[in-house]
């Protein structure tokens, strides 16, 4: 079974789309996060949920 850890971000509407894209790209490239969900509410604030796999080492016999 695959386990994930999640990172919830609230991004203000004042940040440009390209700045948010850059930030998410860097998180994916250098820290291993992948995009799970993006929501935009009526006020324009974005809520983003990123996820990455948790790799657990199992002892060998």
C-alpha positions as CSV (number, residue, x, y, z in Angstrom):
1,X,0.0,0.0,0.0
2,X,1.3,3.4,-0.9
3,X,1.4,6.1,1.8
4,X,1.6,9.8,1.1
5,X,2.3,12.9,3.1
6,X,0.4,16.1,2.2
7,X,1.3,19.8,2.2
8,X,-1.6,22.2,2.2
9,X,-0.9,25.7,0.9
10,X,-3.2,28.8,0.8
11,X,-2.0,31.1,-1.9
12,X,-3.2,34.7,-1.9
13,X,-4.9,36.2,-5.0
14,X,-2.2,39.0,-5.2
15,X,0.4,36.5,-6.3
16,X,0.7,36.2,-10.1
17,X,0.0,32.9,-11.9
18,X,3.5,32.7,-13.1
19,X,5.0,33.1,-9.6
20,X,2.7,30.4,-8.3
21,X,3.7,28.1,-11.2
22,X,7.4,28.7,-10.5
23,X,6.9,27.9,-6.8
24,X,5.0,24.7,-7.5
25,X,7.5,23.7,-10.2
26,X,10.4,24.1,-7.7
27,X,8.6,22.1,-5.0
28,X,8.1,19.3,-7.5
29,X,11.6,19.3,-9.0
30,X,13.7,19.7,-5.9
31,X,11.6,18.3,-3.1
32,X,9.6,15.5,-4.8
33,X,6.1,17.0,-4.4
34,X,3.3,16.4,-7.0
35,X,0.1,18.3,-7.4
36,X,-2.9,16.6,-5.8
37,X,-5.6,19.3,-5.8
38,X,-6.2,22.9,-6.7
39,X,-9.2,24.9,-5.7
40,X,-10.0,28.5,-6.2
41,X,-12.7,30.1,-4.1
42,X,-15.0,33.0,-5.0
43,X,-12.6,35.6,-3.4
44,X,-9.8,34.4,-5.7
45,X,-7.7,32.7,-3.1
46,X,-6.2,29.4,-4.3
47,X,-5.9,26.4,-2.0
48,X,-3.3,23.8,-3.2
49,X,-2.6,20.4,-1.9
50,X,0.6,18.7,-2.8
51,X,1.6,15.1,-2.0
52,X,4.7,12.9,-2.1
53,X,5.2,9.2,-1.4
54,X,6.5,8.1,2.0
55,X,9.1,5.4,1.4
56,X,9.6,3.2,4.4
57,X,12.6,0.9,4.7
58,X,11.7,-2.6,5.8
59,X,14.3,-4.7,7.6
60,X,15.7,-7.6,5.7
61,X,15.9,-11.0,7.3
